[in-house]
C-alpha cells in the first residue's frame, strides 16, 4: 500500500483495516531503512498512528503540521510523497532525517533543535490570520521538549493572544495518574462539543457587552470556572494558561484520535491535545531500550545489535577520564541536558549519582545552574553538544564568565557532524565564544591530550571550553606535547611521520616548506595530508592549536616566520574563527603567503564525515592540494 501513497489525500478514504495494514508497512519501512542508514528509530515507531490521524483530518499544506525537533517525522515523510526516496534517508544528497522546508511543501520549517515548535507555529498562524489565509496550524511537541523554557514562553503567549493554535503533546514517558483519568477525559469531551462551545461564546459575548462591569464580570466567571475545575481536578497547567485541554488519549488508537481531531478542528481557541504513545512501538528491542534506539547507527534488525568498533571515540575517552578523575576529586559535578549517553556521562551517573544532574532539554538552565554550583565551591563539568550550546550564549557570558567562576564545558560533536545535517553541524562554537572574556578554549588532539587539557582546566580557577569531534580518538600525543603551556600549541614536524624511504636529508632539500596550523579535531585529516605531500616530494609541518584562546602570539609568530607559507585548517566557520584572526596577525607581520581552509559562509547538509569535509574543502586530499598550490605560488 505504501508505494501507492503519493500525498496525504491518498489515505483519506482508506478503511480502518487498510489503515492498520498501512501502519505496519510504515513501521517495517522505517525499521529497514534505519537499520541500514541509522537514524532516530524509537521516536518514529511511536508516532505512526498519530501521524496518520493528523494527515487524515487536516490537509497539508493548506493546514500546517509543525514537528518539534522533527526527528520523529519519518512517517510524515512517507505520507507526503517521499516513499520512493526514503532509502536515501540521512545519505549525501538524500532525504534529511529531519523536516526540511526545501525538501517538501509539507515541511514548514527546517528543524533539528528542541522546544521551538509552538513559537514557530504561533508565528505562522499569526501571519496567516493577518493575511486572511484560512488553515489550521498544529504543533506536535514531545513531553521531553516541554522541559525547554522556550516552549513555556510560547504557551504563555498563545494563551495571551488566544489564537486557535492546536498543540499536540506527544507523551511517551510520563505515567498517567488519577488526575488525568476518566473524569478528565469526560470533561474534555464535554468541552469539545459544538453545543458547549456555542453556549460559551454566546455567554462571553453577552458579558462583553455589559457596560462598565463587563470586564469585571468576565474575570469573576473565569475564576468561578477555574474554581469548579479545582474541585474536580488538580490544577491543569494548560487550562491555567488559557488552553482547552483534551486527554490523555491513546496515541496508538488512530480511530479515536481522528474523532478528537475532528472536534478540535472546529474550535476557535487554543487547545492542547495530550496523547500517550510508546517509543519503539512494534519493535521489541526499541520498546525495551528506547534510549539506545533514540538515535542509532546501522544495526541488525533481527535482534537490534549494534556494530561495535575497536577504536575509542573522543566521547568514550572523556567518559573514562571523568569517572577516573571524579573518584579522586569529590568537587567534580557532572551536568547534561538530556544527553547523558551521547556525551559520555552515563557511567558517571551510575558511579556518582549524588553528583550527577540531567536537567532535561534546557541548555540555558544547565549553564546558569552550573554557574550557581561553581559559586557554591564545586567544579561543574557541563557536557553539551556544540550545536546545542548555541542556545546558551547569553548564559555563558552573564552567568559564568562575568561571574569569574570555575566551570568546565565539554563540547562534544564539535566540527563536522555526520548524518544529522544542517542543524547539527558543530561549526559555530569557536566564532561564538572566542570573543568572551575570562574564558579559555582548548582543542585536544588525542586521548592523552584530552587528559592533559582536562587536568589543566581543573587546576586553573576560571571558565573553560574543551571542544572535540565525533570521531575516533588517537591514543598518544606527538613526543613534544607532554606538557600544557598556556597559549602554546603542539608542533609536529613532518619528520615524525615516516613515509616510505623518505629521510630527513631528503626533507631538508625541499625549498618551499609549508606550515599547517590546525585545530585538534582535524589532526587525523591533516596527518594523512602531510604524508601525501611528502610522497610527492613536498614538505609540511603541523602546528596544532591546543589553545584557541588565549594564544601566545609571539610564540606562534616565531614558528610561522620560518616557513614559505602557512595554511590554516579549522573545523569551524571561517568568519570570526581563530584562523581568520591568526591570518590577520600574519598579514600585520608582512607574511602574505597564506590560505584558510574552513567552513564557508553557508550551512552544510548531511553526509558522512568525509562527505561533509569534502563539501567544506577540508578533506585530506584537498588539504594536500592546498599545500602544493601554496608551495608553488
Secondary structure as GFF3:
##gff-version 3
##sequence-region A 1 633
A	DSSP	three_ten_helix	2	4	.	.	.	ID=ss1
A	DSSP	three_ten_helix	8	11	.	.	.	ID=ss2
A	DSSP	alpha_helix	16	37	.	.	.	ID=ss3
A	DSSP	alpha_helix	42	46	.	.	.	ID=ss4
A	DSSP	alpha_helix	48	57	.	.	.	ID=ss5
A	DSSP	beta_strand	64	67	.	.	.	ID=ss6
A	DSSP	alpha_helix	74	79	.	.	.	ID=ss7
A	DSSP	three_ten_helix	83	88	.	.	.	ID=ss8
A	DSSP	alpha_helix	117	130	.	.	.	ID=ss9
A	DSSP	beta_strand	137	142	.	.	.	ID=ss10
A	DSSP	three_ten_helix	145	147	.	.	.	ID=ss11
A	DSSP	alpha_helix	149	161	.	.	.	ID=ss12
A	DSSP	beta_strand	166	171	.	.	.	ID=ss13
A	DSSP	three_ten_helix	178	180	.	.	.	ID=ss14
A	DSSP	alpha_helix	182	192	.	.	.	ID=ss15
A	DSSP	alpha_helix	194	209	.	.	.	ID=ss16
A	DSSP	alpha_helix	214	232	.	.	.	ID=ss17
A	DSSP	alpha_helix	237	240	.	.	.	ID=ss18
A	DSSP	beta_strand	244	250	.	.	.	ID=ss19
A	DSSP	alpha_helix	254	265	.	.	.	ID=ss20
A	DSSP	beta_strand	271	276	.	.	.	ID=ss21
A	DSSP	alpha_helix	284	288	.	.	.	ID=ss22
A	DSSP	alpha_helix	314	328	.	.	.	ID=ss23
A	DSSP	beta_strand	332	336	.	.	.	ID=ss24
A	DSSP	alpha_helix	346	351	.	.	.	ID=ss25
A	DSSP	three_ten_helix	353	355	.	.	.	ID=ss26
A	DSSP	beta_strand	356	358	.	.	.	ID=ss27
A	DSSP	alpha_helix	363	375	.	.	.	ID=ss28
A	DSSP	beta_strand	379	385	.	.	.	ID=ss29
A	DSSP	alpha_helix	386	389	.	.	.	ID=ss30
A	DSSP	three_ten_helix	390	392	.	.	.	ID=ss31
A	DSSP	alpha_helix	393	396	.	.	.	ID=ss32
A	DSSP	pi_helix	397	401	.	.	.	ID=ss33
A	DSSP	beta_strand	407	412	.	.	.	ID=ss34
A	DSSP	alpha_helix	429	433	.	.	.	ID=ss35
A	DSSP	beta_strand	439	442	.	.	.	ID=ss36
A	DSSP	alpha_helix	447	459	.	.	.	ID=ss37
A	DSSP	beta_strand	463	467	.	.	.	ID=ss38
A	DSSP	beta_strand	490	492	.	.	.	ID=ss39
A	DSSP	three_ten_helix	494	496	.	.	.	ID=ss40
A	DSSP	alpha_helix	504	508	.	.	.	ID=ss41
A	DSSP	beta_strand	514	519	.	.	.	ID=ss42
A	DSSP	three_ten_helix	520	522	.	.	.	ID=ss43
A	DSSP	alpha_helix	523	535	.	.	.	ID=ss44
A	DSSP	beta_strand	540	545	.	.	.	ID=ss45
A	DSSP	beta_strand	547	549	.	.	.	ID=ss46
A	DSSP	alpha_helix	553	560	.	.	.	ID=ss47
A	DSSP	beta_strand	565	573	.	.	.	ID=ss48
A	DSSP	alpha_helix	578	588	.	.	.	ID=ss49
A	DSSP	beta_strand	594	599	.	.	.	ID=ss50
A	DSSP	alpha_helix	609	616	.	.	.	ID=ss51
A	DSSP	alpha_helix	620	632	.	.	.	ID=ss52
###
